[in-house]
């Protein structure tokens, strides 16, 4: 079997940060399937982006085909990567997200991709696209089966409002061209079915890398957590519009004897600026996925303080929650964003007072989730069963 994957995230970013995103986890699991030939089509990038985001220009692997900025790498046994290093810096600056949409589908990139398939002797293949911005590219490819992973609802993200029409066009295109969709949350199934009417849509929720998050050996305390007073209430995830800053401020100020530790990528500076400075609040920055589990294991309580207003939610199914639950620790969150489907295993609250009350005791009296049924391997297995593989 041959499978072609179009991830949302750039391969250099995945290598730099670790396999912490849904697309990276899917690739990581699929890479272990030795009887499946995998080809990853990387999104276009320029040297400017590489420099600004402090990524490495080169990609680790054997170069087996190259032409004018396009490169085919062999990065592992039966795992190949098609990369596009563009010189079109000016238009990337001016057109921003639109640049990715249009550059993805340049005829010369399509031609190089086709030449790579020929070189790898790939005739029939399944296409798994996890990138809504790649719809112009994927519509020009000729797979045997087309699958679109609508893993989050991009129409609700503030950062994409300036190109909302293009995002909707992407979803509409995938609805017309894909044999079926997968998505990570029931909310997304309802929304996408109503707005874009894909032919078939299946729920494959997010998962957890059990190897990283279960307690199999003594836990290391990260150096920047050694002097933080316990109990420690922790959040591990991206700083985005999903964070309820009003809730965070009220809970932090009302719990002066609790240390609040936030770890993760800062994607929305405006949101972060709304979190008030308190002596018991610590933002420790972003962490590579290899070291991130040590932070979660050192939390006494894990939290998901997300917004609950319907027009602010993203329909997300948070990876961090499965990672929290894998540790067996108490998890406290707000209602919505897929958490209600896991209510049996965590504590859901509706007010800042109720949130603060749950932080008074670190004991977890909820039943433990059977985390083995939520591994990333099980998620890929479900995809394969839908594909009848």
C-alpha positions, 0 to 999 in steps of 0.5 A: 500500500502507498499513502501520500500525506499532506500535513498541516505543519512544516516538516522542519517545525515538526523536527524542531518541536517534536511530534506533538501535533495530530499530523505529526503523530499520524506520521510517526505511527505510519512510519512504523508500518514497514509494508506501507510506502509513505510520501509526505508532501511538505508545505512550501517555505522560504529562507526568510521563514526559516531564518525568522522561525529559527528552523534548520535549512537542511532536512536530515535524509538522503537526497534522491531527486532534486530540481530547482528548489524541489527535493525528494528525501528518503528520511527512513525506510519506506518514508519519503519527503517532498520539499519545496524551498521557494525563492518567492520571499516578496510574495510570501511577505505580501500575501501571507496565508494566501501565498501558501494556498497558491504556491502549493498548487504551482504547476512546477510543484505538481510536476515535480511531485508527479516525477517523484511518484514515478521515481518511487514507482507509485501508481496507486495511492491513498491521499490523506490531507490534513491541511485545509490550505492545500486544497488546490494542490490535492484537487490536482493529484490523482489518488485512488482514495481521497481522505481529508482530516478536518482536525479543527474548525479553522473558520472559528480561529481569529488568526484566519478571519482575514482569509475566511472565504479561502478557508471556506473554499478549502472545506467546500473543495474537500467536500466535493473531492474527498471520498470521506472526511475524518475529524476529532470532535462531535461538534465538528461533525455537526458543524461540517455536515451542516455547512459543507456537507461532505460525503461521509465523515467519521470521528477519530478523536485525538490520542496520546503517546503512552510511552511518553506520558505514563509513569514507567520510571522515576520522574525528572523535575525540570530545572525551571520547576525545581524552586516552584512551590507546590501544589502546582496547577499546570497547563500545557498547550498553546496560548491561543484565543481558546484560553479564558483569561478572565477565568484564569485571572480570577482563579489565580488571584483567589488561590495565592497558595497555589502555583500556576505553571503554563508551558507551551507555544505563545501563538497569540500575544494579545491573549497572553497580555490579558493574563495579569501578573501574579507572583504565583503565576509562571509561564515557562515558555515552549518546550520540545516534545521530548521534555514536555512530558516531564512538566506534565508529570510534575503538575499536581493538577492539570487544567484546561481553562478554555472559553465556553461561549459558542462563538469562541469555541473551536470544536477542538478535541484537545490532545493535552487532555489525553496526555493529562489523563494518561498520567492519572492526575486530577484534570479540571476543565471548563465545559465544551471544546470536546471535554464533555465527552470525557466527563467521566474521567475529569472534573468539569466546572462552570464558574471561577469559584467552582474551578478554584474549589476543585484546586483545593484537593489534588486527589483524583477520585474519578475513574482512570481512563483505559488509555490503551484504547486512546493511543495514536496507534489505535487512531491510525488503526481506525483510519485503516479499518475505514480504508478497509486495509 
